[in-house]
């Protein structure tokens, strides 16, 4: 034991040092799943040469969004690797507080979505049966989506 310090003070100091260290140690988490996308036309035929854009952000760990593009192959397929982020507890606390400032429009945790465009066509991955744009929010670790592309409505 350190001379002149009680066991209680030593424990408090050790706990304080451990807490400070934990605030700065990076923690790895998933920001976007492994994602497979099939691009089809309204008749269900594969569409090649279409850009599929993955957008993702972990609102509880970072302040910026990310994008990755890939082009559909001959069978209309695109695959994205899982994306991770390493962020310390301190950085995560700052990100959460920043997100909370948006009030009722706040977002928290990881979110990812895909959409397709090119060759005069566009489309979004849609969650059935709701017909809402598919928004991945932390699980599962692997997803498969279908995007139906069509000319933009005028």
C-alpha positions in Angstrom: 0.0 0.0 0.0 1.2 3.6 -0.7 2.5 5.2 2.5 0.1 7.6 4.1 -2.9 6.4 2.0 -5.7 4.3 3.4 -6.9 1.2 1.5 -10.1 3.1 0.7 -8.3 6.0 -1.0 -6.1 3.5 -3.0 -9.3 1.8 -4.2 -10.9 5.1 -5.2 -7.8 6.2 -7.1 -7.6 2.9 -8.9 -11.3 3.0 -9.8 -10.8 6.6 -11.1 -7.8 5.7 -13.2 -9.7 2.6 -14.6 -12.8 4.8 -15.5 -10.6 7.4 -17.3 -8.9 4.6 -19.2 -12.2 3.1 -20.2 -13.4 6.4 -21.5 -10.6 6.4 -24.1 -10.4 2.7 -25.1 -12.0 2.2 -28.6 -14.9 -0.2 -28.8 -15.6 -1.8 -32.2 -19.2 -2.1 -33.3 -21.1 -2.8 -36.6 -22.2 0.2 -38.6 -23.6 -1.6 -41.6 -24.2 -5.3 -42.2 -22.9 -7.6 -44.9 -25.4 -6.7 -47.6 -26.4 -8.4 -50.8 -28.6 -6.6 -53.2 -30.4 -7.8 -56.4 -31.5 -5.1 -58.8 -34.6 -6.0 -60.9 -36.9 -4.1 -63.3 -40.6 -4.0 -62.9 -40.9 -7.3 -64.8 -38.5 -9.0 -62.4 -35.6 -9.2 -64.8 -32.0 -8.5 -63.6 -30.7 -5.1 -64.4 -26.9 -4.7 -64.9 -24.8 -1.5 -64.8 -26.9 0.2 -62.1 -25.1 2.0 -59.3 -26.2 0.8 -55.9 -25.3 3.2 -53.1 -25.0 2.1 -49.5 -25.4 4.9 -46.9 -24.7 4.3 -43.3 -24.0 6.0 -40.0 -23.9 5.1 -36.3 -25.6 8.0 -34.7 -24.4 6.8 -31.3 -20.7 6.7 -32.2 -19.9 9.3 -34.9 -21.0 12.6 -36.4 -20.6 11.8 -40.1 -22.4 9.6 -42.6 -20.6 7.3 -45.1 -21.4 6.1 -48.6 -20.1 3.2 -50.7 -21.0 2.6 -54.3 -21.0 -0.6 -56.4 -22.3 -1.4 -59.9 -24.7 -4.3 -60.4 -23.3 -7.3 -62.4 -24.9 -9.3 -65.2 -27.4 -10.9 -62.9 -28.2 -7.6 -61.1 -26.2 -8.5 -58.0 -24.1 -6.3 -55.7 -22.4 -7.2 -52.4 -21.2 -4.9 -49.7 -18.9 -6.0 -46.9 -19.9 -5.3 -43.3 -18.7 -1.9 -42.0 -17.5 -1.4 -38.5 -16.4 1.6 -36.4 -14.1 1.9 -33.4 -15.1 4.6 -31.1 -14.3 5.1 -27.4 -17.0 5.5 -24.7 -16.2 9.2 -24.5 -16.6 9.7 -28.3 -19.9 7.7 -28.1 -21.2 9.9 -25.3 -20.4 13.1 -27.3 -22.1 11.6 -30.4 -25.2 10.6 -28.5 -25.5 14.1 -26.9 -25.1 15.6 -30.4 -27.8 13.4 -31.9 -30.1 14.2 -29.0 -30.0 17.9 -29.8 -32.2 17.2 -32.9 -35.1 16.7 -30.5 -38.0 14.6 -31.9 -36.0 14.1 -35.1 -33.1 12.5 -33.3 -31.6 9.2 -34.5 -29.6 6.8 -32.3 -27.6 3.7 -33.1 -26.5 2.3 -36.4 -28.6 2.9 -39.6 -27.9 1.8 -43.1 -29.9 1.8 -46.4 -29.4 1.2 -50.1 -30.8 2.8 -53.2 -30.1 2.3 -56.9 -29.8 4.8 -59.8 -28.4 5.0 -63.3 -29.4 4.4 -67.0 -32.5 6.6 -66.4 -33.8 4.3 -63.6 -34.0 4.5 -59.8 -35.3 2.6 -56.9 -35.0 1.9 -53.1 -34.9 -1.3 -51.1 -38.4 -1.7 -49.7 -39.5 -3.6 -46.6 -42.4 -5.8 -47.4 -45.3 -5.9 -46.6 -45.2 -2.3 -45.4 -43.7 -0.8 -48.6 -41.5 1.4 -46.4 -37.9 2.2 -47.4 -35.7 -0.5 -45.7 -33.6 0.9 -42.9 -31.2 -1.5 -41.2 -31.0 -0.5 -37.5 -28.4 -2.8 -35.9 -29.4 -6.3 -36.8 -29.1 -8.8 -38.3 -25.4 -9.0 -39.3 -26.2 -10.1 -42.9 -29.1 -8.8 -45.1 -30.4 -9.5 -48.5 -32.4 -6.8 -50.4 -34.2 -6.5 -53.7 -34.5 -3.1 -55.4 -37.0 -2.6 -58.2 -35.8 0.1 -60.5 -38.0 2.2 -62.8 -38.0 5.6 -64.5 -38.4 8.5 -62.0 -42.0 9.7 -61.9 -42.4 13.1 -63.5 
